[in-house]
Amino acid sequence: MLRVLFLAYFLSFFIVQSKVAQSTLGDYAIMFYNVENLFDCENDSIKQDDEFTPEGDKHWNNYRLNNKIKGISKTILAVNEWNPPAIIGLCEIENNYTLKKLIYNTGLSNLGYQYIHYESMDRRGIDVALLYRKNIFKLIKSSPIQLSDPTEHFYTRDALYVKGIILTDTLHIIVNHWPSRRGGELTTETKREKVARCISSKIDSIRTIEKDPKLVIIGDFNAEIESSSLQHLLSTADIKSELKTRDLRMNAIQGSHKYQGKWSLIDHILISGNWLNNQSYSFNHHIVSLPFLLEEDKTYSGYKPHRTYAGPRYIGGISDHLPVIIKIKKNK
Protein backbone atom coordinates (compact mmCIF):
# COMPACT_ATOMS: atom_id res chain seq x y z
CA MET A 1 0.00 0.00 0.00
CA LEU A 2 2.79 2.40 0.89
CA ARG A 3 4.53 1.60 -2.40
CA VAL A 4 1.31 2.45 -4.30
CA LEU A 5 0.92 5.74 -2.43
CA PHE A 6 4.55 6.64 -3.03
CA LEU A 7 4.23 5.81 -6.74
CA ALA A 8 1.06 7.91 -7.02
CA TYR A 9 2.78 10.83 -5.29
CA PHE A 10 5.84 10.49 -7.49
CA LEU A 11 3.75 10.43 -10.68
CA SER A 12 1.68 13.45 -9.63
CA PHE A 13 4.86 15.37 -8.75
CA PHE A 14 6.41 14.40 -12.09
CA ILE A 15 3.31 15.51 -14.02
CA VAL A 16 3.21 18.89 -12.25
CA GLN A 17 6.92 19.48 -12.80
CA SER A 18 6.63 18.40 -16.45
CA LYS A 19 3.77 20.82 -17.05
CA VAL A 20 5.74 23.64 -15.45
CA ALA A 21 8.81 22.79 -17.49
CA GLN A 22 6.84 22.57 -20.74
CA SER A 23 4.98 25.80 -20.08
CA THR A 24 8.18 27.74 -19.51
CA LEU A 25 9.77 26.63 -22.78
CA GLY A 26 7.67 28.86 -25.01
CA ASP A 27 5.32 30.90 -22.85
CA TYR A 28 5.28 32.88 -19.64
CA ALA A 29 3.13 35.35 -17.75
CA ILE A 30 3.67 38.89 -16.49
CA MET A 31 1.43 40.14 -13.71
CA PHE A 32 0.84 43.47 -12.00
CA TYR A 33 -0.82 43.90 -8.61
CA ASN A 34 -1.48 46.95 -6.43
CA VAL A 35 -1.45 45.22 -3.05
CA GLU A 36 -2.92 48.18 -1.12
CA ASN A 37 -0.75 49.38 1.74
CA LEU A 38 1.58 46.46 2.37
CA PHE A 39 3.25 47.99 5.44
CA ASP A 40 5.27 46.31 8.14
CA CYS A 41 4.17 46.94 11.73
CA GLU A 42 7.06 49.19 12.79
CA ASN A 43 6.87 52.95 12.97
CA ASP A 44 9.37 54.63 10.63
CA SER A 45 10.20 58.13 11.84
CA ILE A 46 10.82 59.48 8.33
CA LYS A 47 7.63 58.08 6.78
CA GLN A 48 3.98 58.92 7.29
CA ASP A 49 3.14 55.34 8.25
CA ASP A 50 1.78 55.89 11.77
CA GLU A 51 -1.69 54.53 11.00
CA PHE A 52 -0.17 51.17 10.02
CA THR A 53 1.26 50.38 13.46
CA PRO A 54 -0.33 48.53 16.39
CA GLU A 55 -1.00 51.88 18.08
CA GLY A 56 -2.23 53.59 14.89
CA ASP A 57 -5.74 54.17 13.58
CA LYS A 58 -5.68 50.89 11.67
CA HIS A 59 -4.35 48.84 14.62
CA TRP A 60 -2.06 47.08 12.16
CA ASN A 61 -0.30 44.03 13.63
CA ASN A 62 1.63 40.92 12.67
CA TYR A 63 -1.49 38.76 12.43
CA ARG A 64 -3.08 41.12 9.90
CA LEU A 65 0.20 41.53 8.01
CA ASN A 66 0.73 37.77 7.75
CA ASN A 67 -2.88 37.24 6.67
CA LYS A 68 -2.45 39.80 3.89
CA ILE A 69 0.84 38.31 2.72
CA LYS A 70 -0.70 34.81 2.62
CA GLY A 71 -3.51 36.21 0.47
CA ILE A 72 -1.07 37.80 -1.98
CA SER A 73 0.92 34.57 -2.28
CA LYS A 74 -2.29 32.59 -2.78
CA THR A 75 -3.22 34.93 -5.62
CA ILE A 76 0.17 34.53 -7.31
CA LEU A 77 -0.03 30.74 -7.05
CA ALA A 78 -3.59 30.58 -8.41
CA VAL A 79 -3.39 33.15 -11.17
CA ASN A 80 -1.86 31.05 -13.94
CA GLU A 81 -2.45 27.43 -12.98
CA TRP A 82 0.75 25.33 -13.37
CA ASN A 83 2.89 28.25 -14.44
CA PRO A 84 3.18 31.02 -11.81
CA PRO A 85 4.10 34.40 -13.34
CA ALA A 86 7.73 34.77 -14.34
CA ILE A 87 7.57 38.51 -13.63
CA ILE A 88 5.37 40.37 -11.14
CA GLY A 89 5.15 44.12 -10.71
CA LEU A 90 3.91 45.32 -7.33
CA CYS A 91 3.01 48.69 -5.88
CA GLU A 92 2.14 50.02 -2.42
CA ILE A 93 4.83 48.00 -0.67
CA GLU A 94 6.75 49.65 2.14
CA ASN A 95 10.13 47.95 2.23
CA ASN A 96 12.34 44.90 1.72
CA TYR A 97 11.03 43.27 4.90
CA THR A 98 7.54 42.83 3.45
CA LEU A 99 8.96 41.50 0.18
CA LYS A 100 11.14 38.96 1.97
CA LYS A 101 8.18 37.72 3.98
CA LEU A 102 6.22 37.31 0.76
CA ILE A 103 8.76 35.30 -1.22
CA TYR A 104 10.48 33.36 1.59
CA ASN A 105 7.75 32.70 4.19
CA THR A 106 4.87 31.53 1.96
CA GLY A 107 4.13 28.93 -0.70
CA LEU A 108 6.26 31.00 -3.09
CA SER A 109 9.44 29.96 -1.30
CA ASN A 110 10.22 27.01 -3.63
CA LEU A 111 9.64 28.92 -6.88
CA GLY A 112 12.90 30.86 -6.92
CA TYR A 113 11.47 34.38 -6.77
CA GLN A 114 13.87 37.28 -6.24
CA TYR A 115 12.89 40.91 -5.69
CA ILE A 116 14.04 44.35 -6.83
CA HIS A 117 13.14 47.40 -4.77
CA TYR A 118 14.51 50.90 -4.21
CA GLU A 119 13.36 53.38 -1.58
CA SER A 120 11.68 56.42 -3.13
CA MET A 121 10.75 59.93 -1.99
CA ASP A 122 7.10 59.07 -1.43
CA ARG A 123 6.03 60.68 1.84
CA ARG A 124 4.02 57.66 2.98
CA GLY A 125 6.88 55.34 2.13
CA ILE A 126 5.05 53.12 -0.38
CA ASP A 127 7.05 52.06 -3.40
CA VAL A 128 6.98 49.84 -6.47
CA ALA A 129 8.88 46.56 -6.74
CA LEU A 130 9.46 43.68 -9.11
CA LEU A 131 9.49 39.95 -8.40
CA TYR A 132 11.04 37.58 -10.92
CA ARG A 133 11.73 33.86 -11.11
CA LYS A 134 15.49 33.68 -11.42
CA ASN A 135 15.47 30.38 -13.35
CA ILE A 136 13.28 31.94 -16.07
CA PHE A 137 14.16 35.63 -16.15
CA LYS A 138 17.86 36.54 -16.20
CA LEU A 139 18.39 39.96 -14.69
CA ILE A 140 20.83 42.27 -16.50
CA LYS A 141 20.33 45.53 -14.61
CA SER A 142 17.85 47.66 -12.71
CA SER A 143 17.56 51.25 -11.51
CA PRO A 144 14.97 53.64 -10.07
CA ILE A 145 13.46 56.34 -12.29
CA GLN A 146 13.09 59.41 -10.11
CA LEU A 147 9.86 61.24 -10.89
CA SER A 148 9.77 63.68 -7.97
CA ASP A 149 10.82 67.28 -8.50
CA PRO A 150 11.75 68.92 -5.16
CA THR A 151 12.30 72.29 -6.89
CA GLU A 152 8.56 72.34 -7.63
CA HIS A 153 7.60 70.63 -4.36
CA PHE A 154 6.35 67.68 -6.40
CA TYR A 155 6.81 64.31 -4.70
CA THR A 156 5.66 60.94 -5.94
CA ARG A 157 6.77 57.33 -6.11
CA ASP A 158 9.77 56.49 -8.27
CA ALA A 159 9.21 54.17 -11.21
CA LEU A 160 11.43 51.10 -11.54
CA TYR A 161 13.38 50.12 -14.64
CA VAL A 162 14.46 46.51 -15.11
CA LYS A 163 16.26 44.89 -18.04
CA GLY A 164 16.61 41.14 -18.43
CA ILE A 165 16.37 38.13 -20.70
CA ILE A 166 13.51 35.64 -20.89
CA LEU A 167 13.54 32.80 -23.39
CA THR A 168 15.79 34.45 -26.02
CA ASP A 169 14.23 37.90 -25.71
CA THR A 170 15.56 40.98 -23.97
CA LEU A 171 12.79 42.78 -22.07
CA HIS A 172 12.77 46.35 -20.82
CA ILE A 173 10.26 46.65 -17.97
CA ILE A 174 9.06 49.83 -16.25
CA VAL A 175 6.94 49.47 -13.09
CA ASN A 176 4.76 52.48 -12.30
CA HIS A 177 2.52 53.92 -9.62
CA TRP A 178 1.34 57.29 -10.89
CA PRO A 179 -0.10 60.08 -8.68
CA SER A 180 -3.51 59.32 -7.20
CA ARG A 181 -6.82 60.89 -8.15
CA ARG A 182 -7.36 62.16 -4.62
CA GLY A 183 -8.57 65.75 -4.98
CA GLY A 184 -10.36 65.07 -8.25
CA GLU A 185 -9.48 63.24 -11.44
CA LEU A 186 -9.24 66.34 -13.62
CA THR A 187 -7.39 68.38 -10.99
CA THR A 188 -4.69 65.73 -10.56
CA GLU A 189 -4.34 64.79 -14.22
CA THR A 190 -1.62 67.40 -14.71
CA LYS A 191 0.53 65.47 -12.21
CA ARG A 192 0.10 62.27 -14.20
CA GLU A 193 0.88 64.10 -17.42
CA LYS A 194 4.15 65.25 -15.86
CA VAL A 195 5.02 61.66 -14.96
CA ALA A 196 3.98 60.43 -18.42
CA ARG A 197 6.51 62.78 -20.02
CA CYS A 198 9.27 61.38 -17.78
CA ILE A 199 8.40 57.77 -18.68
CA SER A 200 8.26 58.68 -22.37
CA SER A 201 11.73 60.21 -22.06
CA LYS A 202 13.05 57.00 -20.48
CA ILE A 203 11.57 54.96 -23.33
CA ASP A 204 13.18 57.30 -25.87
CA SER A 205 16.55 56.70 -24.23
CA ILE A 206 16.06 52.92 -24.50
CA ARG A 207 15.17 53.25 -28.18
CA THR A 208 18.35 55.21 -28.91
CA ILE A 209 20.39 52.21 -27.73
CA GLU A 210 18.29 49.30 -29.00
CA LYS A 211 16.26 49.05 -32.18
CA ASP A 212 12.66 47.85 -31.71
CA PRO A 213 13.05 46.99 -28.02
CA LYS A 214 10.50 44.76 -26.32
CA LEU A 215 8.96 47.12 -23.77
CA VAL A 216 6.62 46.21 -20.93
CA ILE A 217 5.15 49.22 -19.11
CA ILE A 218 3.11 48.04 -16.12
CA GLY A 219 1.53 49.64 -13.10
CA ASP A 220 -1.29 51.45 -11.39
CA PHE A 221 -1.55 54.56 -13.55
CA ASN A 222 -4.60 55.95 -11.72
CA ALA A 223 -5.92 56.68 -15.19
CA GLU A 224 -7.95 54.89 -17.81
CA ILE A 225 -6.58 54.32 -21.26
CA GLU A 226 -8.53 57.28 -22.72
CA SER A 227 -6.95 59.78 -20.30
CA SER A 228 -4.68 62.51 -21.66
CA SER A 229 -1.71 61.27 -19.61
CA LEU A 230 -1.87 57.70 -20.92
CA GLN A 231 -2.67 58.86 -24.44
CA HIS A 232 0.49 60.94 -24.34
CA LEU A 233 2.52 57.88 -23.34
CA LEU A 234 0.91 55.64 -25.96
CA SER A 235 1.24 58.13 -28.79
CA THR A 236 4.77 59.40 -28.15
CA ALA A 237 6.37 56.10 -27.20
CA ASP A 238 4.56 53.65 -29.53
CA ILE A 239 3.09 51.74 -26.60
CA LYS A 240 -0.18 49.81 -26.98
CA SER A 241 -2.73 48.04 -24.82
CA GLU A 242 -4.42 44.81 -25.86
CA LEU A 243 -7.03 45.17 -23.12
CA LYS A 244 -9.31 48.20 -23.45
CA THR A 245 -12.09 49.51 -21.24
CA ARG A 246 -14.70 49.18 -23.97
CA ASP A 247 -14.00 45.45 -24.28
CA LEU A 248 -15.15 44.95 -20.67
CA ARG A 249 -18.57 46.59 -20.79
CA MET A 250 -20.50 43.31 -21.04
CA ASN A 251 -18.58 41.62 -18.22
CA ALA A 252 -19.54 41.51 -14.55
CA ILE A 253 -16.03 42.70 -13.70
CA GLN A 254 -15.49 45.83 -15.76
CA GLY A 255 -12.20 47.06 -14.40
CA SER A 256 -9.41 46.59 -11.89
CA HIS A 257 -10.78 49.06 -9.32
CA LYS A 258 -14.26 50.04 -8.15
CA TYR A 259 -15.15 53.33 -6.50
CA GLN A 260 -18.69 54.32 -5.47
CA GLY A 261 -20.18 51.60 -7.64
CA LYS A 262 -18.20 52.44 -10.78
CA TRP A 263 -15.55 50.14 -12.22
CA SER A 264 -12.46 51.65 -13.83
CA LEU A 265 -9.50 50.04 -15.55
CA ILE A 266 -6.53 51.92 -14.10
CA ASP A 267 -4.03 49.05 -13.74
CA HIS A 268 -2.40 48.35 -17.08
CA ILE A 269 0.10 46.16 -18.86
CA LEU A 270 1.28 48.01 -21.95
CA ILE A 271 3.46 46.53 -24.67
CA SER A 272 5.60 48.16 -27.37
CA GLY A 273 3.70 48.33 -30.64
CA ASN A 274 6.34 46.57 -32.73
CA TRP A 275 6.23 43.57 -30.35
CA LEU A 276 2.45 43.44 -30.00
CA ASN A 277 2.11 43.37 -33.81
CA ASN A 278 4.75 40.66 -34.26
CA GLN A 279 3.00 37.56 -35.62
CA SER A 280 5.61 35.33 -33.96
CA TYR A 281 3.98 36.06 -30.58
CA SER A 282 0.54 35.60 -29.07
CA PHE A 283 -0.76 37.74 -26.19
CA ASN A 284 -3.64 37.03 -23.80
CA HIS A 285 -4.32 39.90 -21.42
CA HIS A 286 -7.06 39.93 -18.79
CA ILE A 287 -8.14 41.11 -15.35
CA VAL A 288 -7.77 38.50 -12.62
CA SER A 289 -11.13 38.02 -10.88
CA LEU A 290 -10.61 34.92 -8.74
CA PRO A 291 -13.60 34.44 -6.37
CA PHE A 292 -11.59 34.99 -3.17
CA LEU A 293 -10.47 38.42 -4.47
CA LEU A 294 -14.09 39.64 -4.57
CA GLU A 295 -16.96 40.31 -2.22
CA GLU A 296 -20.58 41.27 -2.72
CA ASP A 297 -21.13 44.99 -3.23
CA LYS A 298 -24.15 45.46 -0.97
CA THR A 299 -24.36 49.20 -1.58
CA TYR A 300 -24.11 49.39 -5.37
CA SER A 301 -24.88 45.75 -6.40
CA GLY A 302 -22.65 43.24 -8.11
CA TYR A 303 -19.16 42.62 -6.78
CA LYS A 304 -16.15 44.64 -5.70
CA PRO A 305 -12.55 43.85 -4.69
CA HIS A 306 -12.32 42.41 -1.17
CA ARG A 307 -10.03 44.97 0.40
CA THR A 308 -8.12 44.90 3.68
CA TYR A 309 -9.89 47.86 5.31
CA ALA A 310 -13.14 49.73 4.77
CA GLY A 311 -12.17 53.07 6.28
CA PRO A 312 -10.79 52.25 9.76
CA ARG A 313 -12.62 48.90 9.90
CA TYR A 314 -10.56 45.76 9.27
CA ILE A 315 -12.39 43.33 6.96
CA GLY A 316 -9.51 40.98 6.14
CA GLY A 317 -9.34 41.10 2.35
CA ILE A 318 -6.23 41.46 0.22
CA SER A 319 -6.53 44.64 -1.85
CA ASP A 320 -8.91 47.24 -3.26
CA HIS A 321 -7.44 46.48 -6.70
CA LEU A 322 -7.62 43.37 -8.86
CA PRO A 323 -4.44 42.10 -10.52
CA VAL A 324 -3.93 42.20 -14.26
CA ILE A 325 -1.95 39.59 -16.19
CA ILE A 326 -0.66 39.05 -19.70
CA LYS A 327 0.31 35.62 -21.02
CA ILE A 328 2.92 35.73 -23.75
CA LYS A 329 3.55 32.80 -26.06
CA LYS A 330 6.37 32.58 -28.55
CA ASN A 331 4.94 30.73 -31.54
CA LYS A 332 6.95 28.12 -33.38
VEXDREN-2710 file (C-alpha; in Angstrom, 1 decimal):
% VEXDREN-2710
k/r/px/py/pz
1/MET/0.0/0.0/0.0
2/LEU/2.8/2.4/0.9
3/ARG/4.5/1.6/-2.4
4/VAL/1.3/2.4/-4.3
5/LEU/0.9/5.7/-2.4
6/PHE/4.5/6.6/-3.0
7/LEU/4.2/5.8/-6.7
8/ALA/1.1/7.9/-7.0
9/TYR/2.8/10.8/-5.3
10/PHE/5.8/10.5/-7.5
11/LEU/3.8/10.4/-10.7
12/SER/1.7/13.4/-9.6
13/PHE/4.9/15.4/-8.8
14/PHE/6.4/14.4/-12.1
15/ILE/3.3/15.5/-14.0
16/VAL/3.2/18.9/-12.3
17/GLN/6.9/19.5/-12.8
18/SER/6.6/18.4/-16.4
19/LYS/3.8/20.8/-17.0
20/VAL/5.7/23.6/-15.5
21/ALA/8.8/22.8/-17.5
22/GLN/6.8/22.6/-20.7
23/SER/5.0/25.8/-20.1
24/THR/8.2/27.7/-19.5
25/LEU/9.8/26.6/-22.8
26/GLY/7.7/28.9/-25.0
27/ASP/5.3/30.9/-22.8
28/TYR/5.3/32.9/-19.6
29/ALA/3.1/35.4/-17.7
30/ILE/3.7/38.9/-16.5
31/MET/1.4/40.1/-13.7
32/PHE/0.8/43.5/-12.0
33/TYR/-0.8/43.9/-8.6
34/ASN/-1.5/47.0/-6.4
35/VAL/-1.4/45.2/-3.0
36/GLU/-2.9/48.2/-1.1
37/ASN/-0.8/49.4/1.7
38/LEU/1.6/46.5/2.4
39/PHE/3.3/48.0/5.4
40/ASP/5.3/46.3/8.1
41/CYS/4.2/46.9/11.7
42/GLU/7.1/49.2/12.8
43/ASN/6.9/53.0/13.0
44/ASP/9.4/54.6/10.6
45/SER/10.2/58.1/11.8
46/ILE/10.8/59.5/8.3
47/LYS/7.6/58.1/6.8
48/GLN/4.0/58.9/7.3
49/ASP/3.1/55.3/8.3
50/ASP/1.8/55.9/11.8
51/GLU/-1.7/54.5/11.0
52/PHE/-0.2/51.2/10.0
53/THR/1.3/50.4/13.5
54/PRO/-0.3/48.5/16.4
55/GLU/-1.0/51.9/18.1
56/GLY/-2.2/53.6/14.9
57/ASP/-5.7/54.2/13.6
58/LYS/-5.7/50.9/11.7
59/HIS/-4.4/48.8/14.6
60/TRP/-2.1/47.1/12.2
61/ASN/-0.3/44.0/13.6
62/ASN/1.6/40.9/12.7
63/TYR/-1.5/38.8/12.4
64/ARG/-3.1/41.1/9.9
65/LEU/0.2/41.5/8.0
66/ASN/0.7/37.8/7.7
67/ASN/-2.9/37.2/6.7
68/LYS/-2.5/39.8/3.9
69/ILE/0.8/38.3/2.7
70/LYS/-0.7/34.8/2.6
71/GLY/-3.5/36.2/0.5
72/ILE/-1.1/37.8/-2.0
73/SER/0.9/34.6/-2.3
74/LYS/-2.3/32.6/-2.8
75/THR/-3.2/34.9/-5.6
76/ILE/0.2/34.5/-7.3
77/LEU/0.0/30.7/-7.1
78/ALA/-3.6/30.6/-8.4
79/VAL/-3.4/33.2/-11.2
80/ASN/-1.9/31.0/-13.9
81/GLU/-2.4/27.4/-13.0
82/TRP/0.7/25.3/-13.4
83/ASN/2.9/28.2/-14.4
84/PRO/3.2/31.0/-11.8
85/PRO/4.1/34.4/-13.3
86/ALA/7.7/34.8/-14.3
87/ILE/7.6/38.5/-13.6
88/ILE/5.4/40.4/-11.1
89/GLY/5.2/44.1/-10.7
90/LEU/3.9/45.3/-7.3
91/CYS/3.0/48.7/-5.9
92/GLU/2.1/50.0/-2.4
93/ILE/4.8/48.0/-0.7
94/GLU/6.8/49.7/2.1
95/ASN/10.1/47.9/2.2
96/ASN/12.3/44.9/1.7
97/TYR/11.0/43.3/4.9
98/THR/7.5/42.8/3.5
99/LEU/9.0/41.5/0.2
100/LYS/11.1/39.0/2.0
101/LYS/8.2/37.7/4.0
102/LEU/6.2/37.3/0.8
103/ILE/8.8/35.3/-1.2
104/TYR/10.5/33.4/1.6
105/ASN/7.7/32.7/4.2
106/THR/4.9/31.5/2.0
107/GLY/4.1/28.9/-0.7
108/LEU/6.3/31.0/-3.1
109/SER/9.4/30.0/-1.3
110/ASN/10.2/27.0/-3.6
111/LEU/9.6/28.9/-6.9
112/GLY/12.9/30.9/-6.9
113/TYR/11.5/34.4/-6.8
114/GLN/13.9/37.3/-6.2
115/TYR/12.9/40.9/-5.7
116/ILE/14.0/44.4/-6.8
117/HIS/13.1/47.4/-4.8
118/TYR/14.5/50.9/-4.2
119/GLU/13.4/53.4/-1.6
120/SER/11.7/56.4/-3.1
121/MET/10.8/59.9/-2.0
122/ASP/7.1/59.1/-1.4
123/ARG/6.0/60.7/1.8
124/ARG/4.0/57.7/3.0
125/GLY/6.9/55.3/2.1
126/ILE/5.1/53.1/-0.4
127/ASP/7.1/52.1/-3.4
128/VAL/7.0/49.8/-6.5
129/ALA/8.9/46.6/-6.7
130/LEU/9.5/43.7/-9.1
131/LEU/9.5/39.9/-8.4
132/TYR/11.0/37.6/-10.9
133/ARG/11.7/33.9/-11.1
134/LYS/15.5/33.7/-11.4
135/ASN/15.5/30.4/-13.3
136/ILE/13.3/31.9/-16.1
137/PHE/14.2/35.6/-16.1
138/LYS/17.9/36.5/-16.2
139/LEU/18.4/40.0/-14.7
140/ILE/20.8/42.3/-16.5
141/LYS/20.3/45.5/-14.6
142/SER/17.8/47.7/-12.7
143/SER/17.6/51.2/-11.5
144/PRO/15.0/53.6/-10.1
145/ILE/13.5/56.3/-12.3
146/GLN/13.1/59.4/-10.1
147/LEU/9.9/61.2/-10.9
148/SER/9.8/63.7/-8.0
149/ASP/10.8/67.3/-8.5
150/PRO/11.8/68.9/-5.2
151/THR/12.3/72.3/-6.9
152/GLU/8.6/72.3/-7.6
153/HIS/7.6/70.6/-4.4
154/PHE/6.3/67.7/-6.4
155/TYR/6.8/64.3/-4.7
156/THR/5.7/60.9/-5.9
157/ARG/6.8/57.3/-6.1
158/ASP/9.8/56.5/-8.3
159/ALA/9.2/54.2/-11.2
160/LEU/11.4/51.1/-11.5
161/TYR/13.4/50.1/-14.6
162/VAL/14.5/46.5/-15.1
163/LYS/16.3/44.9/-18.0
164/GLY/16.6/41.1/-18.4
165/ILE/16.4/38.1/-20.7
166/ILE/13.5/35.6/-20.9
167/LEU/13.5/32.8/-23.4
168/THR/15.8/34.4/-26.0
169/ASP/14.2/37.9/-25.7
170/THR/15.6/41.0/-24.0
171/LEU/12.8/42.8/-22.1
172/HIS/12.8/46.3/-20.8
173/ILE/10.3/46.7/-18.0
174/ILE/9.1/49.8/-16.2
175/VAL/6.9/49.5/-13.1
176/ASN/4.8/52.5/-12.3
177/HIS/2.5/53.9/-9.6
178/TRP/1.3/57.3/-10.9
179/PRO/-0.1/60.1/-8.7
180/SER/-3.5/59.3/-7.2
181/ARG/-6.8/60.9/-8.2
182/ARG/-7.4/62.2/-4.6
183/GLY/-8.6/65.7/-5.0
184/GLY/-10.4/65.1/-8.2
185/GLU/-9.5/63.2/-11.4
186/LEU/-9.2/66.3/-13.6
187/THR/-7.4/68.4/-11.0
188/THR/-4.7/65.7/-10.6
189/GLU/-4.3/64.8/-14.2
190/THR/-1.6/67.4/-14.7
191/LYS/0.5/65.5/-12.2
192/ARG/0.1/62.3/-14.2
193/GLU/0.9/64.1/-17.4
194/LYS/4.1/65.3/-15.9
195/VAL/5.0/61.7/-15.0
196/ALA/4.0/60.4/-18.4
197/ARG/6.5/62.8/-20.0
198/CYS/9.3/61.4/-17.8
199/ILE/8.4/57.8/-18.7
200/SER/8.3/58.7/-22.4
201/SER/11.7/60.2/-22.1
202/LYS/13.0/57.0/-20.5
203/ILE/11.6/55.0/-23.3
204/ASP/13.2/57.3/-25.9
205/SER/16.6/56.7/-24.2
206/ILE/16.1/52.9/-24.5
207/ARG/15.2/53.2/-28.2
208/THR/18.3/55.2/-28.9
209/ILE/20.4/52.2/-27.7
210/GLU/18.3/49.3/-29.0
211/LYS/16.3/49.1/-32.2
212/ASP/12.7/47.9/-31.7
213/PRO/13.1/47.0/-28.0
214/LYS/10.5/44.8/-26.3
215/LEU/9.0/47.1/-23.8
216/VAL/6.6/46.2/-20.9
217/ILE/5.1/49.2/-19.1
218/ILE/3.1/48.0/-16.1
219/GLY/1.5/49.6/-13.1
220/ASP/-1.3/51.5/-11.4
221/PHE/-1.6/54.6/-13.6
222/ASN/-4.6/56.0/-11.7
223/ALA/-5.9/56.7/-15.2
224/GLU/-8.0/54.9/-17.8
225/ILE/-6.6/54.3/-21.3
226/GLU/-8.5/57.3/-22.7
227/SER/-7.0/59.8/-20.3
228/SER/-4.7/62.5/-21.7
229/SER/-1.7/61.3/-19.6
230/LEU/-1.9/57.7/-20.9
231/GLN/-2.7/58.9/-24.4
232/HIS/0.5/60.9/-24.3
233/LEU/2.5/57.9/-23.3
234/LEU/0.9/55.6/-26.0
235/SER/1.2/58.1/-28.8
236/THR/4.8/59.4/-28.2
237/ALA/6.4/56.1/-27.2
238/ASP/4.6/53.7/-29.5
239/ILE/3.1/51.7/-26.6
240/LYS/-0.2/49.8/-27.0
241/SER/-2.7/48.0/-24.8
242/GLU/-4.4/44.8/-25.9
243/LEU/-7.0/45.2/-23.1
244/LYS/-9.3/48.2/-23.5
245/THR/-12.1/49.5/-21.2
246/ARG/-14.7/49.2/-24.0
247/ASP/-14.0/45.4/-24.3
248/LEU/-15.2/44.9/-20.7
249/ARG/-18.6/46.6/-20.8
250/MET/-20.5/43.3/-21.0
251/ASN/-18.6/41.6/-18.2
252/ALA/-19.5/41.5/-14.5
253/ILE/-16.0/42.7/-13.7
254/GLN/-15.5/45.8/-15.8
255/GLY/-12.2/47.1/-14.4
256/SER/-9.4/46.6/-11.9
257/HIS/-10.8/49.1/-9.3
258/LYS/-14.3/50.0/-8.1
259/TYR/-15.2/53.3/-6.5
260/GLN/-18.7/54.3/-5.5
261/GLY/-20.2/51.6/-7.6
262/LYS/-18.2/52.4/-10.8
263/TRP/-15.5/50.1/-12.2
264/SER/-12.5/51.7/-13.8
265/LEU/-9.5/50.0/-15.6
266/ILE/-6.5/51.9/-14.1
267/ASP/-4.0/49.1/-13.7
268/HIS/-2.4/48.3/-17.1
269/ILE/0.1/46.2/-18.9
270/LEU/1.3/48.0/-21.9
271/ILE/3.5/46.5/-24.7
272/SER/5.6/48.2/-27.4
273/GLY/3.7/48.3/-30.6
274/ASN/6.3/46.6/-32.7
275/TRP/6.2/43.6/-30.3
276/LEU/2.5/43.4/-30.0
277/ASN/2.1/43.4/-33.8
278/ASN/4.8/40.7/-34.3
279/GLN/3.0/37.6/-35.6
280/SER/5.6/35.3/-34.0
281/TYR/4.0/36.1/-30.6
282/SER/0.5/35.6/-29.1
283/PHE/-0.8/37.7/-26.2
284/ASN/-3.6/37.0/-23.8
285/HIS/-4.3/39.9/-21.4
286/HIS/-7.1/39.9/-18.8
287/ILE/-8.1/41.1/-15.3
288/VAL/-7.8/38.5/-12.6
289/SER/-11.1/38.0/-10.9
290/LEU/-10.6/34.9/-8.7
291/PRO/-13.6/34.4/-6.4
292/PHE/-11.6/35.0/-3.2
293/LEU/-10.5/38.4/-4.5
294/LEU/-14.1/39.6/-4.6
295/GLU/-17.0/40.3/-2.2
296/GLU/-20.6/41.3/-2.7
297/ASP/-21.1/45.0/-3.2
298/LYS/-24.1/45.5/-1.0
299/THR/-24.4/49.2/-1.6
300/TYR/-24.1/49.4/-5.4
301/SER/-24.9/45.8/-6.4
302/GLY/-22.6/43.2/-8.1
303/TYR/-19.2/42.6/-6.8
304/LYS/-16.2/44.6/-5.7
305/PRO/-12.5/43.8/-4.7
306/HIS/-12.3/42.4/-1.2
307/ARG/-10.0/45.0/0.4
308/THR/-8.1/44.9/3.7
309/TYR/-9.9/47.9/5.3
310/ALA/-13.1/49.7/4.8
311/GLY/-12.2/53.1/6.3
312/PRO/-10.8/52.2/9.8
313/ARG/-12.6/48.9/9.9
314/TYR/-10.6/45.8/9.3
315/ILE/-12.4/43.3/7.0
316/GLY/-9.5/41.0/6.1
317/GLY/-9.3/41.1/2.4
318/ILE/-6.2/41.5/0.2
319/SER/-6.5/44.6/-1.9
320/ASP/-8.9/47.2/-3.3
321/HIS/-7.4/46.5/-6.7
322/LEU/-7.6/43.4/-8.9
323/PRO/-4.4/42.1/-10.5
324/VAL/-3.9/42.2/-14.3
325/ILE/-2.0/39.6/-16.2
326/ILE/-0.7/39.0/-19.7
327/LYS/0.3/35.6/-21.0
328/ILE/2.9/35.7/-23.8
329/LYS/3.6/32.8/-26.1
330/LYS/6.4/32.6/-28.6
331/ASN/4.9/30.7/-31.5
332/LYS/6.9/28.1/-33.4
END
